[in-house]
Amino acid sequence: MNKVLREEKKFLIGIHDFLNTSDKLDRVLIQDEHNGTHGYIIRSLYYDTPFDDDYFEKQAGVELRRKIRLRTYDPKLNFAMLEMKQKEGNMQLKRSLKVSKEDGIRLMQGDYSPLLKYSEPFAAEMYAYMNWKCYKPKTIVEYHRKAFIAKENKIRITFDNQIVATESDLNLFSENLNMNPVLDPYNVVLEVKFNGFLLSYIRNLINTIDKSELSVSKYVLARQNAYETRL
């Protein structure tokens, strides 16, 4: 199990600022090993309760809240990551469990019993919690990410764009999902993640960007579009 506790700040920026800032960061930080030329793809299947408690708690700004997802970086991979993010104030705790693709398919179908065979206490916690709250798959969100890393204070700067989603097909491992944009393709979500404090030279570089702080998550963006369509 992986466990990360850090502060996260999100901003909405334009494509020009993304290209300009990522070029500057490339000179002072380490690129994520998965970046390649244009970054890498992340696809997540998000879960929620029958009454969408997590969605509405995020919209209401509830101080203590959770978000559960099954994540893959390529539908052809033979594994996925089951993750829970817990927010308390400015801090985010993310715990992740690597599961086989076969078990991921059963989790995707709402069967959480495969978690009982994993020895990590987090697996048993997720099995109990997801069954207790009757969590079910709700939406798939996919986007391109480019990430930069500084080892000090676990600093991680990410740029996410081309954010698309679907609620009509919840097969995380499908190679032919029909997805729709949930954010203008010329907008980019900048996430600044760190533990303790942000190094001054990085903070000064980020402060030069024309940005607005963003409180809405990608999960909310995906569900929000669907809710507006239903009205």
GROMACS elastic network, one bead per residue, 0.5 to 0.9 nm:
[ bonds ]
;  ai    aj funct       b0    kb
    1    95     6  0.68803   500
    1    96     6  0.55571   500
    1    98     6  0.70783   500
    1   120     6  0.68871   500
    1   122     6  0.74883   500
    1   123     6  0.88262   500
    2    94     6  0.79475   500
    2    95     6  0.55573   500
    2    96     6  0.50490   500
    2    97     6  0.66953   500
    2    98     6  0.86786   500
    3    93     6  0.72614   500
    3    94     6  0.57711   500
    3    96     6  0.65808   500
    4    92     6  0.79837   500
    4    93     6  0.57382   500
    4    94     6  0.51818   500
    4    95     6  0.65014   500
    4    96     6  0.88434   500
    5    91     6  0.69480   500
    5    92     6  0.56835   500
    5    94     6  0.64143   500
    5    95     6  0.87558   500
    5   194     6  0.87682   500
    5   195     6  0.71546   500
    6    90     6  0.84214   500
    6    91     6  0.55362   500
    6    92     6  0.54216   500
    6    93     6  0.66379   500
    6    94     6  0.85795   500
    6   153     6  0.88745   500
    6   154     6  0.79728   500
    6   155     6  0.88840   500
    6   193     6  0.64920   500
    6   194     6  0.54233   500
    6   196     6  0.75137   500
    7    90     6  0.56324   500
    7    92     6  0.58064   500
    7    93     6  0.87241   500
    7   192     6  0.81513   500
    7   193     6  0.56221   500
    7   194     6  0.53955   500
    7   195     6  0.59212   500
    7   196     6  0.75967   500
    7   197     6  0.86454   500
    8    90     6  0.68313   500
    8    91     6  0.67701   500
    8    92     6  0.67393   500
    8   191     6  0.67676   500
    8   192     6  0.56822   500
    8   194     6  0.66700   500
    8   195     6  0.88243   500
    9    90     6  0.81688   500
    9   190     6  0.82213   500
    9   191     6  0.56714   500
    9   192     6  0.51787   500
    9   193     6  0.65145   500
    9   194     6  0.89937   500
    9   213     6  0.76111   500
    9   214     6  0.79671   500
    9   215     6  0.85320   500
   10   189     6  0.67704   500
   10   190     6  0.56450   500
   10   192     6  0.64325   500
   10   193     6  0.87817   500
   10   212     6  0.85518   500
   10   213     6  0.58457   500
   10   214     6  0.51577   500
   10   215     6  0.68016   500
   10   216     6  0.86700   500
   10   217     6  0.88354   500
   11   188     6  0.82931   500
   11   189     6  0.57772   500
   11   190     6  0.50292   500
   11   191     6  0.64328   500
   11   192     6  0.83878   500
   11   211     6  0.60177   500
   11   212     6  0.53760   500
   11   215     6  0.80804   500
   12   187     6  0.67085   500
   12   188     6  0.58674   500
   12   190     6  0.61639   500
   12   191     6  0.89267   500
   12   210     6  0.88994   500
   12   211     6  0.57196   500
   12   212     6  0.54657   500
   12   213     6  0.63553   500
   12   214     6  0.58973   500
   13    16     6  0.83503   500
   13    17     6  0.64573   500
   13    18     6  0.69516   500
   13   186     6  0.87377   500
   13   187     6  0.58305   500
   13   188     6  0.52836   500
   13   189     6  0.63740   500
   13   190     6  0.68251   500
   13   209     6  0.76554   500
   13   210     6  0.66477   500
   13   211     6  0.50041   500
   13   212     6  0.70171   500
   14    17     6  0.54135   500
   14    18     6  0.63655   500
   14    19     6  0.89250   500
   14   186     6  0.60637   500
   14   188     6  0.58879   500
   14   189     6  0.87202   500
   14   210     6  0.79913   500
   14   211     6  0.79137   500
   15    19     6  0.62915   500
   15    20     6  0.86118   500
   15   161     6  0.87077   500
   15   185     6  0.83484   500
   15   186     6  0.52831   500
   15   187     6  0.58062   500
   15   188     6  0.62054   500
   16    19     6  0.52901   500
   16    20     6  0.61365   500
   16    21     6  0.84836   500
   16   186     6  0.85572   500
   17    20     6  0.50708   500
   17    21     6  0.57715   500
   17    22     6  0.81935   500
   17   188     6  0.88618   500
   17   209     6  0.63336   500
   17   210     6  0.72696   500
   17   211     6  0.87193   500
   18    21     6  0.53337   500
   18    22     6  0.58635   500
   18    23     6  0.84070   500
   18   159     6  0.71432   500
   18   187     6  0.88779   500
   18   188     6  0.69455   500
   18   190     6  0.81597   500
   18   209     6  0.87125   500
   19    22     6  0.53959   500
   19    23     6  0.62399   500
   19    24     6  0.88701   500
   20    23     6  0.53631   500
   20    24     6  0.66013   500
   20    25     6  0.89312   500
   21    24     6  0.50457   500
   21    25     6  0.61080   500
   21    26     6  0.85009   500
   21   205     6  0.78222   500
   21   206     6  0.78062   500
   21   208     6  0.89008   500
   21   209     6  0.76246   500
   22    25     6  0.50008   500
   22    26     6  0.60457   500
   22    27     6  0.89028   500
   22   146     6  0.82915   500
   22   147     6  0.87356   500
   22   148     6  0.83239   500
   22   159     6  0.82720   500
   23    26     6  0.52030   500
   23    27     6  0.70296   500
   24    27     6  0.54994   500
   24    28     6  0.71378   500
   24    29     6  0.88501   500
   24   205     6  0.82321   500
   25    28     6  0.53507   500
   25    29     6  0.56006   500
   25    30     6  0.82348   500
   25    31     6  0.85898   500
   25   148     6  0.71657   500
   25   157     6  0.88566   500
   25   202     6  0.82901   500
   25   205     6  0.82945   500
   26    29     6  0.56333   500
   26    30     6  0.68120   500
   26    31     6  0.66616   500
   26   148     6  0.74574   500
   27    30     6  0.82448   500
   28   150     6  0.87001   500
   28   202     6  0.86971   500
   29   148     6  0.60542   500
   29   149     6  0.57803   500
   29   150     6  0.57216   500
   30    33     6  0.85043   500
   30   147     6  0.87378   500
   30   148     6  0.55682   500
   30   149     6  0.50805   500
   30   150     6  0.63739   500
   30   151     6  0.86709   500
   31    34     6  0.82111   500
   31    35     6  0.67839   500
   31    36     6  0.89991   500
   31   146     6  0.82268   500
   31   147     6  0.62132   500
   31   149     6  0.61581   500
   32    35     6  0.54449   500
   32    36     6  0.85070   500
   32    39     6  0.86243   500
   32   146     6  0.75923   500
   32   147     6  0.53731   500
   32   148     6  0.54809   500
   32   149     6  0.64755   500
   33    36     6  0.73657   500
   33   147     6  0.88552   500
   34    39     6  0.69886   500
   34    40     6  0.63619   500
   34   146     6  0.86273   500
   34   147     6  0.85542   500
   35    38     6  0.64994   500
   35    40     6  0.54804   500
   35   145     6  0.77651   500
   35   146     6  0.58385   500
   35   147     6  0.67954   500
   35   148     6  0.88181   500
   36    39     6  0.55044   500
   36    40     6  0.71122   500
   36   146     6  0.88091   500
   37    40     6  0.87341   500
   38   144     6  0.82487   500
   38   145     6  0.82763   500
   38   146     6  0.71080   500
   39   144     6  0.63848   500
   39   145     6  0.52990   500
   39   147     6  0.73790   500
   40    73     6  0.76643   500
   40   143     6  0.83977   500
   40   144     6  0.55323   500
   40   145     6  0.53769   500
   40   146     6  0.65744   500
   40   147     6  0.88957   500
   41    72     6  0.87371   500
   41    73     6  0.57961   500
   41    74     6  0.73187   500
   41   142     6  0.70343   500
   41   143     6  0.57312   500
   41   145     6  0.61704   500
   41   146     6  0.89934   500
   42    71     6  0.73017   500
   42    72     6  0.63227   500
   42    74     6  0.75692   500
   42   141     6  0.81624   500
   42   142     6  0.55767   500
   42   143     6  0.56132   500
   42   144     6  0.63824   500
   42   145     6  0.71137   500
   43    70     6  0.85182   500
   43    71     6  0.57881   500
   43    72     6  0.54582   500
   43    73     6  0.60610   500
   43    74     6  0.76533   500
   43    75     6  0.84730   500
   43   140     6  0.69362   500
   43   141     6  0.56837   500
   43   143     6  0.67337   500
   43   172     6  0.74463   500
   44    69     6  0.60998   500
   44    70     6  0.55781   500
   44    72     6  0.64116   500
   44    73     6  0.86071   500
   44   139     6  0.82572   500
   44   140     6  0.55099   500
   44   141     6  0.53344   500
   44   142     6  0.64311   500
   44   172     6  0.72512   500
   45    68     6  0.85865   500
   45    69     6  0.53541   500
   45    70     6  0.50720   500
   45    71     6  0.62947   500
   45    72     6  0.87125   500
   45   108     6  0.77955   500
   45   137     6  0.66727   500
   45   138     6  0.73435   500
   45   139     6  0.58244   500
   45   141     6  0.65979   500
   45   142     6  0.89705   500
   45   170     6  0.71647   500
   45   171     6  0.83265   500
   45   172     6  0.62546   500
   46    67     6  0.77887   500
   46    68     6  0.60125   500
   46    70     6  0.65654   500
   46    71     6  0.85670   500
   46   136     6  0.84379   500
   46   137     6  0.58587   500
   46   138     6  0.58021   500
   46   139     6  0.55288   500
   46   140     6  0.62313   500
   46   141     6  0.77990   500
   46   219     6  0.71065   500
   47    52     6  0.88574   500
   47    54     6  0.87612   500
   47    67     6  0.76353   500
   47    68     6  0.55898   500
   47    69     6  0.58404   500
   47    70     6  0.81794   500
   47   130     6  0.89029   500
   47   135     6  0.58663   500
   47   136     6  0.52298   500
   47   138     6  0.53921   500
   47   139     6  0.73970   500
   48    51     6  0.78025   500
   48    52     6  0.53515   500
   48    53     6  0.67620   500
   48    54     6  0.61045   500
   48    55     6  0.74417   500
   48    67     6  0.78643   500
   48    68     6  0.73481   500
   48   130     6  0.88977   500
   48   133     6  0.85579   500
   48   134     6  0.81058   500
   48   135     6  0.50420   500
   48   136     6  0.56928   500
   48   137     6  0.65928   500
   48   138     6  0.64023   500
   49    53     6  0.58423   500
   49    54     6  0.72609   500
   49   130     6  0.85209   500
   49   133     6  0.60684   500
   49   134     6  0.56874   500
   49   136     6  0.62828   500
   49   137     6  0.88119   500
   49   138     6  0.89225   500
   50    53     6  0.77602   500
   50   133     6  0.83061   500
   50   134     6  0.67693   500
   50   135     6  0.68723   500
   50   136     6  0.71992   500
   51    54     6  0.87132   500
   51    55     6  0.89048   500
   51    56     6  0.87891   500
   52    55     6  0.53285   500
   52    56     6  0.63900   500
   52    57     6  0.86037   500
   52   138     6  0.88859   500
   53    56     6  0.53459   500
   53    57     6  0.59521   500
   53    58     6  0.85374   500
   54    57     6  0.51336   500
   54    58     6  0.61626   500
   54    59     6  0.86319   500
   54    65     6  0.69709   500
   54    66     6  0.64820   500
   54    67     6  0.64697   500
   54    68     6  0.88654   500
   55    58     6  0.53546   500
   55    59     6  0.63488   500
   55    60     6  0.87643   500
   55    67     6  0.86377   500
   55   219     6  0.78286   500
   55   220     6  0.62918   500
   55   223     6  0.77948   500
   55   224     6  0.88939   500
   56    60     6  0.60289   500
   56    61     6  0.84823   500
   56    62     6  0.87556   500
   56   220     6  0.88515   500
   57    60     6  0.50467   500
   57    61     6  0.60581   500
   57    62     6  0.52306   500
   57    63     6  0.85709   500
   57    64     6  0.87304   500
   57    65     6  0.68375   500
   57    66     6  0.88481   500
   58    61     6  0.50723   500
   58    62     6  0.61889   500
   58    63     6  0.87705   500
   58    65     6  0.73324   500
   58    66     6  0.87819   500
   58   215     6  0.88568   500
   58   216     6  0.78720   500
   58   217     6  0.82433   500
   58   220     6  0.77379   500
   59    62     6  0.79147   500
   59   215     6  0.89524   500
   59   216     6  0.76726   500
   59   220     6  0.77395   500
   61    64     6  0.88143   500
   61    65     6  0.88485   500
   61   215     6  0.88513   500
   62    65     6  0.64344   500
   63    87     6  0.71460   500
   63    88     6  0.58004   500
   63    89     6  0.59673   500
   64    86     6  0.72294   500
   64    87     6  0.56494   500
   64    88     6  0.50387   500
   64    89     6  0.74444   500
   65    85     6  0.83332   500
   65    86     6  0.57754   500
   65    87     6  0.55177   500
   65    88     6  0.72369   500
   66    84     6  0.67686   500
   66    85     6  0.55630   500
   66    87     6  0.64505   500
   67    83     6  0.81372   500
   67    84     6  0.56413   500
   67    85     6  0.51222   500
   67    86     6  0.65910   500
   67    87     6  0.86404   500
   67   219     6  0.89038   500
   68    82     6  0.76029   500
   68    83     6  0.57598   500
   68    85     6  0.65325   500
   68    86     6  0.89710   500
   68   130     6  0.89371   500
   68   135     6  0.88881   500
   69    81     6  0.81426   500
   69    82     6  0.59781   500
   69    83     6  0.53917   500
   69    84     6  0.66486   500
   69    85     6  0.86305   500
   69   137     6  0.85563   500
   70    80     6  0.66138   500
   70    81     6  0.55762   500
   70    83     6  0.62255   500
   70   104     6  0.76237   500
   70   107     6  0.82160   500
   70   108     6  0.78091   500
   70   172     6  0.81776   500
   71    80     6  0.55982   500
   71    81     6  0.50285   500
   71    82     6  0.63889   500
   71    83     6  0.74956   500
   71   172     6  0.80601   500
   72    75     6  0.64922   500
   72    77     6  0.76332   500
   72    79     6  0.74732   500
   72    80     6  0.50193   500
   72    81     6  0.64920   500
   72   172     6  0.76986   500
   72   173     6  0.80838   500
   73    76     6  0.87626   500
   73    77     6  0.76533   500
   73    80     6  0.80612   500
   74    77     6  0.55870   500
   74   173     6  0.78515   500
   74   175     6  0.88566   500
   75    78     6  0.81803   500
   75    79     6  0.89122   500
   75    80     6  0.88733   500
   75   172     6  0.69186   500
   75   174     6  0.63310   500
   75   175     6  0.64199   500
   76    79     6  0.87954   500
   76   173     6  0.70417   500
   76   174     6  0.86769   500
   76   175     6  0.80903   500
   77    80     6  0.76247   500
   77   101     6  0.75034   500
   77   173     6  0.86084   500
   78    99     6  0.88611   500
   78   100     6  0.61188   500
   78   102     6  0.79988   500
   79    98     6  0.67749   500
   79    99     6  0.56093   500
   79   102     6  0.79807   500
   79   103     6  0.85014   500
   79   104     6  0.72793   500
   80    97     6  0.83634   500
   80    98     6  0.59047   500
   80    99     6  0.55065   500
   80   100     6  0.63705   500
   80   101     6  0.61485   500
   80   103     6  0.88188   500
   80   104     6  0.63210   500
   81    96     6  0.60792   500
   81    97     6  0.54822   500
   81    99     6  0.60710   500
   81   100     6  0.87013   500
   81   104     6  0.83027   500
   82    95     6  0.83438   500
   82    96     6  0.55703   500
   82    97     6  0.51403   500
   82    98     6  0.64255   500
   82    99     6  0.70333   500
   82   104     6  0.82288   500
   82   107     6  0.89911   500
   82   123     6  0.89925   500
   82   126     6  0.89607   500
   83    94     6  0.68819   500
   83    95     6  0.56206   500
   83    97     6  0.64279   500
   83    98     6  0.88343   500
   84    93     6  0.80761   500
   84    94     6  0.57830   500
   84    95     6  0.54998   500
   84    96     6  0.66691   500
   84   126     6  0.83761   500
   85    92     6  0.66689   500
   85    93     6  0.56155   500
   85    95     6  0.66149   500
   85    96     6  0.88142   500
   86    91     6  0.83914   500
   86    92     6  0.57387   500
   86    93     6  0.51296   500
   86    94     6  0.64815   500
   86    95     6  0.86523   500
   87    90     6  0.72836   500
   87    91     6  0.59364   500
   87    93     6  0.64583   500
   87    94     6  0.88311   500
   88    91     6  0.54462   500
   88    92     6  0.65139   500
   88    93     6  0.82720   500
   89    92     6  0.80730   500
   91   195     6  0.88456   500
   95   122     6  0.79945   500
   96   122     6  0.84154   500
   97   120     6  0.83049   500
   97   122     6  0.75911   500
   97   123     6  0.71628   500
   99   102     6  0.81834   500
   99   103     6  0.62080   500
   99   104     6  0.62673   500
   99   114     6  0.89939   500
   99   115     6  0.84098   500
   99   118     6  0.86377   500
  100   103     6  0.52133   500
  100   104     6  0.60311   500
  100   105     6  0.86767   500
  101   105     6  0.61579   500
  101   106     6  0.87651   500
  101   173     6  0.85613   500
  102   105     6  0.52656   500
  102   106     6  0.67300   500
  102   107     6  0.88875   500
  103   106     6  0.51638   500
  103   107     6  0.62357   500
  103   108     6  0.85149   500
  103   111     6  0.89724   500
  103   112     6  0.85859   500
  103   113     6  0.89643   500
  103   114     6  0.58909   500
  103   115     6  0.79876   500
  104   108     6  0.59549   500
  104   109     6  0.85758   500
  104   114     6  0.86364   500
  104   172     6  0.87645   500
  105   109     6  0.63381   500
  105   110     6  0.88828   500
  105   111     6  0.87521   500
  105   171     6  0.81187   500
  105   172     6  0.80906   500
  105   173     6  0.80565   500
  106   109     6  0.50030   500
  106   110     6  0.64735   500
  106   111     6  0.52000   500
  106   112     6  0.69668   500
  106   113     6  0.83412   500
  106   114     6  0.74461   500
  107   110     6  0.50879   500
  107   111     6  0.50539   500
  107   112     6  0.53275   500
  107   113     6  0.81808   500
  107   114     6  0.76612   500
  107   115     6  0.86178   500
  107   137     6  0.88174   500
  108   111     6  0.73516   500
  108   112     6  0.87646   500
  108   136     6  0.84065   500
  108   137     6  0.66770   500
  108   170     6  0.75538   500
  108   171     6  0.71176   500
  108   172     6  0.73163   500
  109   112     6  0.86003   500
  109   136     6  0.82284   500
  109   137     6  0.76742   500
  109   170     6  0.87429   500
  109   171     6  0.86520   500
  110   135     6  0.77202   500
  110   136     6  0.58798   500
  110   137     6  0.70179   500
  111   114     6  0.74903   500
  112   115     6  0.58945   500
  112   116     6  0.80272   500
  112   126     6  0.83909   500
  112   127     6  0.57851   500
  112   128     6  0.88569   500
  112   130     6  0.76611   500
  112   131     6  0.74923   500
  113   116     6  0.56842   500
  113   117     6  0.80403   500
  113   127     6  0.69460   500
  114   117     6  0.59124   500
  114   118     6  0.77169   500
  114   127     6  0.85892   500
  115   118     6  0.56349   500
  115   119     6  0.87787   500
  115   123     6  0.53443   500
  115   124     6  0.64492   500
  115   126     6  0.76510   500
  115   127     6  0.60178   500
  116   119     6  0.77677   500
  116   123     6  0.67965   500
  116   124     6  0.60074   500
  116   127     6  0.71060   500
  117   123     6  0.84234   500
  117   124     6  0.87880   500
  118   121     6  0.81973   500
  118   122     6  0.89043   500
  118   123     6  0.61681   500
  118   124     6  0.77876   500
  119   122     6  0.85371   500
  119   123     6  0.72695   500
  119   124     6  0.81463   500
  120   123     6  0.55247   500
  120   124     6  0.72157   500
  121   124     6  0.53087   500
  121   125     6  0.62670   500
  121   126     6  0.87228   500
  122   126     6  0.61148   500
  122   127     6  0.85751   500
  123   126     6  0.51671   500
  123   127     6  0.61945   500
  123   128     6  0.87109   500
  124   127     6  0.50450   500
  124   128     6  0.62189   500
  124   129     6  0.85238   500
  125   128     6  0.52684   500
  125   129     6  0.59886   500
  125   130     6  0.84360   500
  126   129     6  0.50860   500
  126   130     6  0.57871   500
  126   131     6  0.82387   500
  127   130     6  0.55569   500
  127   131     6  0.61804   500
  127   132     6  0.84692   500
  128   131     6  0.54013   500
  128   132     6  0.59282   500
  128   133     6  0.85967   500
  129   132     6  0.50660   500
  129   133     6  0.61013   500
  129   134     6  0.82341   500
  129   135     6  0.83705   500
  130   133     6  0.53847   500
  130   134     6  0.57315   500
  130   135     6  0.50460   500
  130   136     6  0.81854   500
  131   135     6  0.64923   500
  132   135     6  0.79775   500
  137   140     6  0.84515   500
  137   170     6  0.71295   500
  138   166     6  0.89929   500
  138   167     6  0.64022   500
  138   170     6  0.75104   500
  138   223     6  0.82794   500
  139   165     6  0.69241   500
  139   166     6  0.57684   500
  139   168     6  0.80094   500
  139   169     6  0.81350   500
  139   170     6  0.64341   500
  139   219     6  0.78358   500
  139   222     6  0.72543   500
  139   223     6  0.73095   500
  140   164     6  0.84154   500
  140   165     6  0.54194   500
  140   166     6  0.54482   500
  140   167     6  0.65467   500
  140   169     6  0.79852   500
  140   170     6  0.62343   500
  140   171     6  0.82261   500
  140   172     6  0.70382   500
  140   179     6  0.86206   500
  140   219     6  0.84545   500
  140   222     6  0.81619   500
  141   163     6  0.70831   500
  141   164     6  0.58025   500
  141   166     6  0.68140   500
  141   179     6  0.84415   500
  141   218     6  0.72933   500
  141   219     6  0.70691   500
  141   222     6  0.69995   500
  142   162     6  0.79904   500
  142   163     6  0.58006   500
  142   164     6  0.53862   500
  142   165     6  0.61518   500
  142   179     6  0.84726   500
  143   160     6  0.63830   500
  143   161     6  0.58532   500
  143   162     6  0.53310   500
  143   164     6  0.63378   500
  143   165     6  0.87427   500
  144   159     6  0.80940   500
  144   160     6  0.55522   500
  144   161     6  0.54662   500
  144   162     6  0.60767   500
  144   163     6  0.72081   500
  145   158     6  0.65679   500
  145   159     6  0.54797   500
  145   161     6  0.67144   500
  145   162     6  0.89766   500
  146   157     6  0.84307   500
  146   158     6  0.56566   500
  146   159     6  0.52196   500
  146   160     6  0.67050   500
  146   161     6  0.89703   500
  147   156     6  0.69680   500
  147   157     6  0.56680   500
  147   159     6  0.63844   500
  147   160     6  0.87421   500
  148   155     6  0.83915   500
  148   156     6  0.57600   500
  148   157     6  0.51242   500
  148   158     6  0.63415   500
  148   159     6  0.89249   500
  149   152     6  0.88478   500
  149   154     6  0.76214   500
  149   155     6  0.58448   500
  149   157     6  0.64096   500
  149   158     6  0.87545   500
  150   153     6  0.76092   500
  150   154     6  0.64768   500
  150   155     6  0.50599   500
  150   156     6  0.64237   500
  150   157     6  0.85784   500
  151   154     6  0.52927   500
  151   155     6  0.63471   500
  151   156     6  0.84780   500
  152   155     6  0.62848   500
  152   194     6  0.86912   500
  152   195     6  0.86587   500
  152   198     6  0.89033   500
  152   199     6  0.81091   500
  153   194     6  0.57990   500
  153   196     6  0.63995   500
  153   197     6  0.69852   500
  153   198     6  0.74590   500
  153   199     6  0.83217   500
  154   193     6  0.76493   500
  154   194     6  0.54649   500
  154   195     6  0.58528   500
  154   196     6  0.89420   500
  155   192     6  0.75477   500
  155   193     6  0.55762   500
  155   195     6  0.68821   500
  155   197     6  0.88713   500
  155   198     6  0.72284   500
  155   199     6  0.85037   500
  156   191     6  0.80372   500
  156   192     6  0.62207   500
  156   193     6  0.50947   500
  156   194     6  0.64397   500
  157   190     6  0.73236   500
  157   191     6  0.58212   500
  157   193     6  0.62649   500
  157   194     6  0.86809   500
  158   189     6  0.80138   500
  158   190     6  0.57792   500
  158   191     6  0.52001   500
  158   192     6  0.67388   500
  158   193     6  0.83449   500
  159   188     6  0.63569   500
  159   189     6  0.56870   500
  159   191     6  0.65450   500
  160   163     6  0.73724   500
  160   187     6  0.89208   500
  160   188     6  0.55822   500
  160   189     6  0.50361   500
  160   190     6  0.65319   500
  160   191     6  0.81508   500
  161   164     6  0.89362   500
  161   183     6  0.82043   500
  161   184     6  0.87205   500
  161   185     6  0.65698   500
  161   186     6  0.79300   500
  161   187     6  0.67489   500
  161   189     6  0.64381   500
  162   181     6  0.71846   500
  162   182     6  0.86053   500
  162   183     6  0.74534   500
  162   184     6  0.78592   500
  162   185     6  0.52919   500
  162   186     6  0.82351   500
  162   187     6  0.83258   500
  162   188     6  0.79362   500
  163   180     6  0.84004   500
  163   181     6  0.59028   500
  163   182     6  0.60756   500
  163   183     6  0.60805   500
  163   184     6  0.82919   500
  163   185     6  0.74303   500
  163   188     6  0.87889   500
  163   218     6  0.78279   500
  163   222     6  0.89515   500
  164   179     6  0.57128   500
  164   180     6  0.50558   500
  164   182     6  0.54745   500
  164   183     6  0.75040   500
  164   222     6  0.76805   500
  165   178     6  0.84353   500
  165   179     6  0.50655   500
  165   180     6  0.54398   500
  165   181     6  0.64681   500
  165   182     6  0.66612   500
  165   219     6  0.88705   500
  165   221     6  0.88583   500
  165   222     6  0.58022   500
  165   223     6  0.87706   500
  166   169     6  0.64522   500
  166   170     6  0.75262   500
  166   177     6  0.79160   500
  166   178     6  0.69843   500
  166   179     6  0.50086   500
  166   180     6  0.64284   500
  166   222     6  0.74984   500
  166   226     6  0.89560   500
  167   170     6  0.64518   500
  167   179     6  0.85658   500
  167   222     6  0.84879   500
  167   223     6  0.83621   500
  167   226     6  0.79875   500
  168   178     6  0.82530   500
  168   179     6  0.87697   500
  169   172     6  0.84004   500
  169   174     6  0.88013   500
  169   177     6  0.68711   500
  169   178     6  0.76893   500
  169   179     6  0.88668   500
  170   173     6  0.88254   500
  170   174     6  0.86137   500
  170   177     6  0.86725   500
  171   174     6  0.54654   500
  171   177     6  0.80135   500
  172   175     6  0.86120   500
  172   177     6  0.86557   500
  174   177     6  0.61367   500
  181   184     6  0.71972   500
  181   185     6  0.76553   500
  181   222     6  0.86062   500
  182   185     6  0.87718   500
  182   218     6  0.83457   500
  182   221     6  0.60301   500
  182   222     6  0.58789   500
  182   224     6  0.87732   500
  182   225     6  0.68836   500
  183   186     6  0.83647   500
  183   187     6  0.69535   500
  183   188     6  0.85362   500
  183   221     6  0.75454   500
  183   222     6  0.89048   500
  184   187     6  0.54300   500
  184   188     6  0.83835   500
  185   188     6  0.75090   500
  189   214     6  0.80925   500
  190   211     6  0.88827   500
  190   214     6  0.89289   500
  192   198     6  0.88163   500
  192   206     6  0.88410   500
  193   198     6  0.84358   500
  194   197     6  0.64759   500
  194   198     6  0.62166   500
  195   198     6  0.76880   500
  197   200     6  0.88242   500
  198   201     6  0.85777   500
  198   202     6  0.69361   500
  198   203     6  0.61944   500
  199   202     6  0.55297   500
  199   203     6  0.61809   500
  199   204     6  0.86977   500
  200   204     6  0.59563   500
  200   205     6  0.84991   500
  201   204     6  0.51866   500
  201   205     6  0.62812   500
  201   206     6  0.87465   500
  202   205     6  0.51142   500
  202   206     6  0.62064   500
  202   207     6  0.85593   500
  203   206     6  0.51411   500
  203   207     6  0.60608   500
  203   208     6  0.88826   500
  204   207     6  0.50675   500
  204   208     6  0.66794   500
  205   208     6  0.55265   500
  205   209     6  0.75214   500
  206   209     6  0.56936   500
  207   210     6  0.79195   500
  207   211     6  0.84663   500
  208   211     6  0.87753   500
  214   217     6  0.80623   500
  216   219     6  0.81989   500
  216   220     6  0.61727   500
  216   221     6  0.67901   500
  217   220     6  0.51578   500
  217   221     6  0.62711   500
  217   222     6  0.87380   500
  218   222     6  0.62539   500
  218   223     6  0.87028   500
  219   222     6  0.52378   500
  219   223     6  0.62838   500
  219   224     6  0.83644   500
  220   223     6  0.51120   500
  220   224     6  0.55651   500
  220   225     6  0.84289   500
  221   224     6  0.51221   500
  221   225     6  0.64018   500
  221   226     6  0.89166   500
  222   225     6  0.56543   500
  222   226     6  0.68279   500
  223   226     6  0.51028   500
  223   227     6  0.61730   500
  223   228     6  0.86497   500
  224   227     6  0.50763   500
  224   228     6  0.61585   500
  224   229     6  0.85519   500
  225   228     6  0.52136   500
  225   229     6  0.61997   500
  225   230     6  0.88052   500
  226   229     6  0.50489   500
  226   230     6  0.63791   500
  226   231     6  0.89748   500
  227   230     6  0.52122   500
  227   231     6  0.66179   500
  228   231     6  0.53099   500
